[in-house]
Each structure stands twice: as structure tokens, then as C-alpha cells.
Amino acid sequence: MAEIDPGYLTTQHGLAVSVAALLLTSCMHPAGPIDSPSGPNGSPAATCADRLDRQSREFSLTVLAEAGREVPLTIFLPQERGTYPLIGFSHGAFASPTRYRAMLAPLASAGYILIAPMHIDSEQFGATERPTHAETWRTRNLDMARALAPDQQIQEALKKQGYSIDSDQTVSAGHSYGAVIAQLPGGAMAVEPDGSQIDRSNPAVDAVVGWSPPGEVPGMISATGWSTLSAPTLTITGTTDILPGFIDDWRAHKASYDYAPEGNRAVWVGEGIDHYFGGMFGREKPANENSRQLFKRALEVSLNFMDRAIGRTEVCVLNEATVGEVYQED
């Protein structure tokens, strides 16, 4: 039986952004406004910043998976009830969905239903032994498949709250380890723990957003793994996105952009941005002004990218580029 937390958390978001641009490398160009359709009755479409500054709701739901395994879900919703596009989100290693509230709640407030499972490697479970890589990999992929194709149990829980999903508009998203999990439904091919390869692509996925996906990882994914990406894919990273001993050069995170098919890819890079945007999510702590400003801008770029990729009727409008960002799209 599903367990629903009857209490909602209602939040509001918003940070100021600057409007200058900084070119970081010769192969990239600063992000700027992207033409988008007008709003209702010919009125100007809302800016991405304004959409992200609306209110959101969230509730908790626990579902059962194979062999009675419990999967806690955190579901983020727009404030106004109705039918919305879907985002499935996979968190980073050992983290949990609620550690990404600063990211996920604004995206929901902008007009998406966002389903984020808590994977078995989460520290929040309090397990005395860490699950094996094979078990973590298997269950993470099962969790993400369910988030992207919600079953009747999840849909009924949404219906009770006054919401439904537009199954024709779906985004797969994740951070770090979760970004690789999110890229597989978009067509990327990984190496399974037993050395095989499984096609985990989901034709319903219209876009992929990967925050700090790892580069090539022996026994998990190689350069050719991203060459099969079929859904438009945005990769987000920063110039201090380093995990010593694992990723010593931030450019490794760009692999999912560098090796993806041309014409179907985008990359955003923030100057001075690390793996957790200075503590905005994942490993939360007070972030400095640069991290807060660029985090807000990364959300705006993500929202614009998703709106366009899923074919949303009203695409949010990007303001002028922010100091310290670069964006490349082809």
C-alpha cells in the first residue's frame, strides 16, 4: 500500500541575476536570449526566472518494488493543480531527493510534475552495509524507469491531489551518478556490472538534463556510450567541478556533450562552479554569491531547454547572459 504524507511543503524561490557575459573558452559562446512563442492571447511569454519564482508543493509516497523493496518517492508539484509534463530525477551517490529541493522545487513551480525516487545507496536509509555496485545499479535503473513511466499507484496518488501527467512530454534528469542513470533512457549505452550492455532507452523521453555527469568510467561507460544518445541532451558542469581521485579535471564532465551526436546536444559551464554548486544541493551548505547566481541561471537555462525539447506551447524566455557562464548548443 502507498503511504502518503498528508502534509505539503509550500516554497517560493528567486534570486537576482546579472546580465553581462564572460567567454571562458574559444569553443563555446555565452548563453543569451532564445526566441520563444508569445504567451496566451499574444501576450509576452513569461521569463524563465519568473516561472522558477512561483510556488510549488511536494508530498512523499512510498511504493513497493520487486520482492517487497520499498522505494520512497518525493514528488514535487506546481502550486496550481492540473495536467503537466513529467520530470524523472535520479539523485547523486549516497544523497536523497530532499537534498535537491533547491533544484527540484523551482522546476516544479515552473510547471512540471517531478518524481524523484530515493535509491538504495542513500545515506538516509541508515544501512549498516553499503549495497554492492551491481545491486545499486540494478535498482537505480528500475527506480528511474518507474519515475519516467509512473504506474497506476503513483498516478492514483497524484489524482487524489488534483494532478495528472502529460505522458507526451517527458524529461529524464539527474545529478552525478544519477546523471548517468538519467542519460540511459535518452539512448546512452552503459556497461552493465556483468560486462554486458542493455538498451535502456525509453522512446517517451523527449529530453535529458545531466548535472555533472561523470566522464568515462571504466566498467560503467565509455566515450562510445554517449554516441547513441537520441534525445536532446543538456550537460551542466563548472570549472571547479572536481572530485579528487575520481575526476581531477572538470572537463571530464563534458564527455556526454563531447561524444553525443552533433545537432542534439548542449552544454552549460559555470566559472568557479563545483560539483554541488557551492552547497546549493547534494551536500548542502551556505553557498557564496557566485554559486547562488550561477545556480539560478543554470536552472533558467535548463527550463528553457526542456520547454523547447518537449515542444511546450509556451517556452520561457531567457534573460541576457550572466557573468561567468558559457553555453553551447548545436
C-alpha positions as CSV (number, residue, x, y, z in Angstrom):
1,M,0.0,0.0,0.0
2,A,1.2,3.5,-0.8
3,E,1.9,5.8,2.2
4,I,1.2,9.5,1.5
5,D,2.5,12.2,3.8
6,P,-0.7,14.4,4.2
7,G,1.4,17.5,4.8
8,Y,2.5,19.7,2.0
9,L,5.6,21.9,2.0
10,T,5.0,25.1,0.1
11,T,8.0,27.0,-1.1
12,Q,8.9,30.1,-3.1
13,H,12.1,30.7,-4.9
14,G,14.0,33.6,-6.5
15,L,17.5,35.1,-6.8
16,A,18.7,38.2,-8.7
17,V,21.0,37.7,-11.7
18,S,23.4,39.9,-13.5
19,V,23.3,40.5,-17.2
20,A,26.9,40.5,-18.6
21,A,28.6,37.6,-20.2
22,L,32.1,36.0,-19.9
23,L,33.6,33.9,-22.6
24,L,35.5,31.0,-21.0
25,T,36.8,29.1,-24.0
26,S,37.1,29.6,-27.7
27,C,34.8,26.6,-28.5
28,M,31.8,28.0,-26.5
29,H,29.7,31.1,-26.6
30,P,27.8,32.9,-23.9
31,A,24.2,31.9,-23.3
32,G,21.7,34.6,-24.3
33,P,18.0,35.0,-25.1
34,I,16.4,32.3,-27.2
35,D,13.4,33.3,-29.3
36,S,10.2,31.7,-27.9
37,P,6.5,31.9,-28.7
38,S,4.3,34.5,-27.1
39,G,2.0,33.7,-24.2
40,P,-1.7,33.4,-24.1
41,N,-3.6,35.9,-26.3
42,G,-0.4,37.1,-27.9
43,S,1.0,38.4,-24.6
44,P,4.7,38.1,-24.0
45,A,5.8,34.7,-22.7
46,A,7.0,34.6,-19.1
47,T,10.7,34.7,-18.4
48,C,12.4,31.6,-17.2
49,A,13.3,33.5,-14.0
50,D,9.7,34.4,-13.3
51,R,8.5,30.8,-13.9
52,L,11.0,29.5,-11.5
53,D,10.0,32.0,-8.9
54,R,6.5,30.6,-8.5
55,Q,5.3,28.4,-5.7
56,S,5.4,24.6,-5.5
57,R,4.1,21.7,-3.5
58,E,5.6,18.4,-2.6
59,F,4.4,15.1,-1.0
60,S,6.0,11.8,0.0
61,L,4.9,8.5,-1.4
62,T,6.4,5.0,-0.7
63,V,5.8,2.4,-3.3
64,L,6.8,-1.3,-3.4
65,A,9.1,-2.8,-6.0
66,E,10.4,-6.3,-6.6
67,A,10.5,-8.6,-3.6
68,G,8.7,-6.0,-1.5
69,R,11.6,-3.5,-1.7
70,E,10.3,-0.1,-0.5
71,V,11.1,2.9,-2.8
72,P,10.4,6.3,-1.1
73,L,9.4,8.9,-3.7
74,T,9.4,12.7,-3.3
75,I,7.0,14.3,-5.7
76,F,7.3,18.0,-6.4
77,L,4.3,19.7,-8.0
78,P,3.3,23.1,-9.3
79,Q,1.1,25.2,-6.9
80,E,-1.9,25.1,-9.2
81,R,-3.5,21.7,-9.8
82,G,-3.8,20.4,-13.3
83,T,-2.0,18.3,-16.0
84,Y,1.7,18.9,-16.5
85,P,4.8,17.4,-18.2
86,L,6.9,14.9,-16.2
87,I,10.5,15.0,-15.0
88,G,12.0,11.9,-13.5
89,F,15.1,12.7,-11.4
90,S,17.9,10.5,-10.1
91,H,20.0,11.8,-7.2
92,G,23.7,11.6,-6.7
93,A,25.5,8.8,-4.9
94,F,24.5,8.4,-1.2
95,A,22.3,11.5,-1.4
96,S,18.5,11.8,-1.4
97,P,15.8,13.7,-3.2
98,T,15.2,16.2,-0.4
99,R,18.8,17.3,-0.6
100,Y,18.0,18.7,-4.1
101,R,15.0,20.7,-3.0
102,A,16.6,23.9,-4.1
103,M,16.8,22.5,-7.6
104,L,13.6,20.4,-7.9
105,A,11.1,22.6,-6.2
106,P,11.7,25.6,-8.6
107,L,11.5,23.3,-11.6
108,A,8.1,22.0,-10.4
109,S,6.9,25.5,-9.7
110,A,7.7,26.3,-13.3
111,G,5.1,23.9,-14.5
112,Y,6.4,20.3,-14.2
113,I,5.5,17.2,-12.1
114,L,8.8,15.9,-10.8
115,I,9.2,12.4,-9.4
116,A,12.4,11.7,-7.5
117,P,13.0,8.2,-6.1
118,M,15.4,7.6,-3.2
119,H,17.8,4.9,-4.3
120,I,19.1,2.2,-2.0
121,D,22.6,3.7,-1.7
122,S,21.1,6.8,0.0
123,E,22.7,7.6,3.4
124,Q,19.2,8.4,4.6
125,F,18.3,4.7,4.7
126,G,20.9,4.3,7.5
127,A,22.0,0.9,6.3
128,T,24.9,-0.7,8.2
129,E,26.4,-2.1,5.0
130,R,26.8,-0.3,1.7
131,P,24.9,-2.1,-1.2
132,T,27.0,-3.6,-3.9
133,H,27.6,-1.7,-7.2
134,A,25.6,-4.4,-9.1
135,E,22.6,-4.1,-6.7
136,T,22.8,-0.3,-6.7
137,W,23.0,-0.2,-10.5
138,R,20.1,-2.6,-11.0
139,T,17.7,-0.9,-8.6
140,R,18.6,2.6,-9.6
141,N,17.6,1.8,-13.2
142,L,14.4,0.2,-12.0
143,D,13.6,3.2,-9.9
144,M,14.2,5.6,-12.7
145,A,12.2,3.6,-15.2
146,R,9.2,3.8,-12.8
147,A,9.7,7.5,-12.3
148,L,9.6,8.1,-16.0
149,A,6.6,5.8,-16.5
150,P,4.5,6.2,-13.4
151,D,2.3,3.2,-12.7
152,Q,-1.3,3.3,-11.5
153,Q,-0.3,3.5,-7.8
154,I,1.6,6.7,-8.5
155,Q,-1.0,8.1,-10.8
156,E,-3.8,7.5,-8.3
157,A,-1.8,9.3,-5.6
158,L,-1.4,12.3,-8.0
159,K,-5.1,12.2,-8.9
160,K,-6.0,12.4,-5.2
161,Q,-4.0,15.6,-5.0
162,G,-5.6,17.0,-8.2
163,Y,-2.8,16.4,-10.7
164,S,-2.2,14.3,-13.8
165,I,0.8,13.8,-16.1
166,D,1.0,14.7,-19.8
167,S,2.6,11.4,-21.0
168,D,3.6,13.0,-24.3
169,Q,6.1,15.4,-22.5
170,T,8.8,13.6,-20.5
171,V,12.3,14.7,-19.3
172,S,14.9,12.4,-17.7
173,A,17.2,14.3,-15.3
174,G,19.8,13.5,-12.7
175,H,23.0,14.6,-10.9
176,S,26.4,13.0,-10.8
177,Y,25.9,9.2,-10.6
178,G,22.2,9.9,-11.2
179,A,23.0,11.9,-14.4
180,V,24.3,8.7,-16.0
181,I,21.2,6.9,-14.9
182,A,19.2,9.7,-16.5
183,Q,21.1,9.5,-19.7
184,L,20.4,5.8,-20.3
185,P,16.6,6.3,-21.0
186,G,17.7,9.0,-23.5
187,G,19.7,6.5,-25.5
188,A,23.2,6.3,-23.9
189,M,24.6,2.8,-23.5
190,A,26.5,1.8,-20.4
191,V,28.5,-1.3,-19.4
192,E,26.5,-3.4,-17.0
193,P,28.2,-4.8,-13.9
194,D,28.5,-8.2,-15.6
195,G,30.2,-6.6,-18.7
196,S,27.1,-6.8,-20.9
197,Q,25.2,-3.9,-22.5
198,I,21.4,-3.4,-22.2
199,D,19.4,-0.9,-24.2
200,R,17.6,1.1,-21.6
201,S,16.3,3.7,-24.0
202,N,12.8,5.0,-23.4
203,P,11.1,6.4,-26.6
204,A,8.8,8.5,-24.3
205,V,11.8,10.6,-23.1
206,D,11.9,13.9,-25.0
207,A,14.9,15.5,-23.3
208,V,17.8,14.7,-20.9
209,V,19.4,17.0,-18.4
210,G,22.5,15.8,-16.7
211,W,24.1,17.9,-13.9
212,S,27.8,17.0,-13.5
213,P,27.6,13.6,-15.1
214,P,30.9,11.7,-14.7
215,G,33.3,11.3,-17.6
216,E,34.4,7.9,-18.9
217,V,34.3,5.4,-16.1
218,P,35.9,2.0,-16.7
219,G,33.4,-0.7,-16.3
220,M,30.5,1.7,-16.5
221,I,30.5,4.0,-19.5
222,S,33.0,4.9,-22.3
223,A,33.0,7.6,-25.0
224,T,31.0,5.5,-27.4
225,G,28.3,5.2,-24.7
226,W,27.1,8.7,-25.4
227,S,27.3,8.4,-29.2
228,T,23.9,6.7,-29.1
229,L,22.1,9.4,-27.3
230,S,18.9,10.1,-29.2
231,A,17.1,12.6,-27.0
232,P,18.3,16.2,-26.9
233,T,20.7,16.3,-24.0
234,L,21.9,19.2,-21.8
235,T,25.1,18.7,-19.8
236,I,25.8,21.1,-16.9
237,T,29.2,21.5,-15.1
238,G,31.6,24.1,-13.8
239,T,35.3,24.9,-13.9
240,T,35.9,23.6,-10.3
241,D,33.7,20.5,-10.7
242,I,36.4,18.2,-9.4
243,L,36.2,15.1,-7.2
244,P,39.8,14.4,-6.2
245,G,40.9,10.9,-7.1
246,F,37.9,10.3,-9.3
247,I,37.5,13.3,-11.5
248,D,40.6,15.5,-11.4
249,D,39.8,17.7,-14.4
250,W,36.4,19.3,-14.7
251,R,36.4,18.9,-18.4
252,A,35.8,15.2,-17.9
253,H,32.2,16.1,-17.1
254,K,31.8,17.4,-20.7
255,A,32.2,13.9,-22.1
256,S,28.5,13.4,-22.5
257,Y,28.4,16.5,-24.6
258,D,31.7,16.0,-26.5
259,Y,30.7,12.5,-27.6
260,A,27.0,13.0,-28.2
261,P,25.7,13.2,-31.7
262,E,26.0,16.7,-33.1
263,G,22.8,18.6,-33.6
264,N,21.2,17.1,-30.5
265,R,23.4,18.4,-27.6
266,A,24.0,21.4,-25.4
267,V,26.5,22.2,-22.6
268,W,26.5,24.9,-19.9
269,V,29.6,25.7,-17.9
270,G,29.8,28.0,-14.8
271,E,33.0,29.7,-13.8
272,G,34.1,28.7,-10.3
273,I,31.2,26.2,-10.0
274,D,31.9,22.9,-8.2
275,H,30.1,19.6,-8.0
276,Y,27.4,20.9,-5.7
277,F,27.2,24.5,-6.9
278,G,28.9,25.5,-3.7
279,G,26.4,23.7,-1.5
280,M,23.2,24.5,-3.2
281,F,22.2,20.8,-3.4
282,G,23.5,17.3,-2.6
283,R,26.0,18.3,0.1
284,E,24.1,21.3,1.3
285,K,25.8,24.3,3.0
286,P,25.7,28.1,2.7
287,A,26.8,29.0,-0.8
288,N,28.7,32.1,-1.9
289,E,27.1,34.7,-4.2
290,N,28.7,33.4,-7.4
291,S,27.4,29.9,-6.8
292,R,23.9,31.2,-6.0
293,Q,23.8,33.5,-9.0
294,L,25.0,30.8,-11.4
295,F,22.8,28.1,-9.9
296,K,19.8,30.3,-10.6
297,R,21.0,30.8,-14.2
298,A,21.6,27.1,-14.7
299,L,18.0,26.4,-13.7
300,E,16.8,29.1,-16.1
301,V,18.8,27.5,-19.0
302,S,17.6,24.1,-18.1
303,L,13.9,25.2,-18.0
304,N,14.3,26.9,-21.4
305,F,16.0,23.8,-22.9
306,M,13.3,21.4,-21.5
307,D,10.4,23.6,-22.7
308,R,11.8,23.6,-26.2
309,A,12.8,19.9,-26.3
310,I,9.3,18.7,-25.2
311,G,7.5,21.0,-27.5
312,R,5.8,23.0,-24.9
313,T,3.3,25.5,-26.2
314,E,4.7,28.4,-24.2
315,V,8.5,28.4,-23.9
316,C,10.0,30.5,-21.2
317,V,12.2,33.5,-22.3
318,L,15.8,33.6,-21.2
319,N,17.1,37.0,-19.9
320,E,20.6,38.2,-21.1
321,A,23.5,36.0,-20.2
322,T,25.0,36.1,-16.7
323,V,28.6,36.8,-15.8
324,G,30.6,33.6,-15.5
325,E,28.5,31.3,-17.8
326,V,29.0,29.9,-21.2
327,Y,26.6,27.8,-23.3
328,Q,27.0,25.8,-26.4
329,E,24.1,24.3,-28.4
330,D,24.2,22.6,-31.8
